[in-house]
């Protein structure tokens, strides 16, 4: 009887694929976990932290050796928590806003503005009586409004020689104070078209800048001053009359003691007096001011 032939076991040459697939799967899972933990949702992390803390929190532990013998037990009001002594606790900065200006500081500022206003009125009293200069004061600022006719020739930004003494008196008072100064130029609605001043924008800004230069020469720091050329866009009176145009041609010097309060009128003489009835009443939109650094 013939002997049965035994078949050799087949060798699987692709057995490496199984552990390789497991390794790739583990690496994929590893990188997915790494990616998920790279961007932490603070809200969910806080919930998870609180949950784990509530589940695993035990009795406070400390690295200090346990004393043997009589030792008073810690009361409920003990400041030591989880081995942290009171001196080791880091106090976080308060999120509360800074205290508003105290009444004493506000009273002091009001006194300074009142004194400055009185000094300006005393120095300009003759021109105030002639209605060439107006001085207004609010809790936040002092405004000096000067008619342009006593400062500049028509269509020019060169200061009249007779006006230098007036501006010198104002500069002497302002140089003693540290407050910011905004100098505004205003014109009437009559157009101007010259090579130097193509429009009232340029004329009003040049006049205000010329006064800033003079003030700088009288000792007022240039960093305190800002120039604004507003042209004919913020009238105080009706431009259809000569009297109204004279009122609108002006230079306004606003001395800011602090940012204006909500109930303060707008600086620049806009709210000093009601505009004539001939001017249409409607929503007021801010005109784009030409700001020129001194």
TARARA-V200178 format. One record per pair of residues at least 12 apart in sequence whose ideal C-beta (glycine too) atoms are under 6 Angstrom apart, sorted by sequence separation. I is the first residue (numbers start at 0). J is the second residue. D is the distance in Angstrom with one decimal. If there is no record, write none. Layout:
# TARARA-V200178
I:J:D
I:J:D
This chain:
# TARARA-V200178
150:162:4.7
235:247:5.9
132:145:5.3
149:162:5.7
186:199:4.2
211:224:5.0
234:247:4.6
253:266:4.3
120:134:5.5
119:134:5.5
131:146:5.1
211:226:5.4
186:202:5.9
251:267:5.2
186:203:5.1
251:268:5.3
131:149:5.3
185:203:5.9
208:226:4.9
184:203:3.4
207:226:4.6
116:136:4.4
184:204:5.9
61:82:3.8
207:228:5.8
59:81:4.7
184:206:4.3
184:207:3.7
183:207:6.0
204:228:2.5
116:141:5.1
182:207:4.6
203:228:4.0
115:141:5.9
203:229:5.8
203:230:5.0
182:210:5.5
200:228:5.7
112:141:5.6
182:211:5.6
200:230:4.7
199:230:4.0
199:231:5.2
235:268:5.7
233:269:5.6
154:191:5.8
237:275:3.7
236:275:5.5
237:277:4.4
237:278:5.8
180:223:5.5
188:231:4.6
170:214:5.0
174:218:4.5
179:223:5.4
180:224:4.8
181:225:4.9
182:226:5.7
183:227:4.5
184:228:4.9
185:229:5.5
186:230:5.7
187:231:5.8
174:219:5.0
186:231:5.0
122:168:4.5
173:219:5.8
183:229:5.7
166:213:5.7
170:217:3.8
156:205:3.8
156:206:4.8
188:238:4.3
187:238:5.3
119:172:5.8
156:209:5.1
118:172:5.0
232:286:3.6
151:206:5.8
187:244:3.9
229:288:5.6
187:247:4.6
115:176:5.9
187:248:5.3
227:288:4.7
228:289:4.0
186:248:5.8
185:249:5.0
226:291:4.2
184:250:5.8
183:251:4.4
224:293:5.2
182:252:5.5
181:253:4.4
221:293:4.7
180:254:5.6
178:254:5.0
179:255:4.8
178:255:5.9
178:256:5.6
211:293:4.3
208:291:5.2
183:267:5.4
204:289:4.6
204:291:5.3
200:289:5.4
147:248:4.1
147:249:5.5
146:249:5.6
147:250:5.9
144:249:5.6
145:250:5.0
144:251:5.1
143:252:4.3
142:253:5.1
140:253:5.6
141:254:4.6
140:255:4.9
140:256:5.9
139:256:5.9
139:257:5.5
139:259:4.4
139:260:5.5
139:263:5.0
142:266:5.9
144:268:5.1
137:263:4.8
140:266:5.4
135:271:5.7
112:256:5.0
108:256:5.3
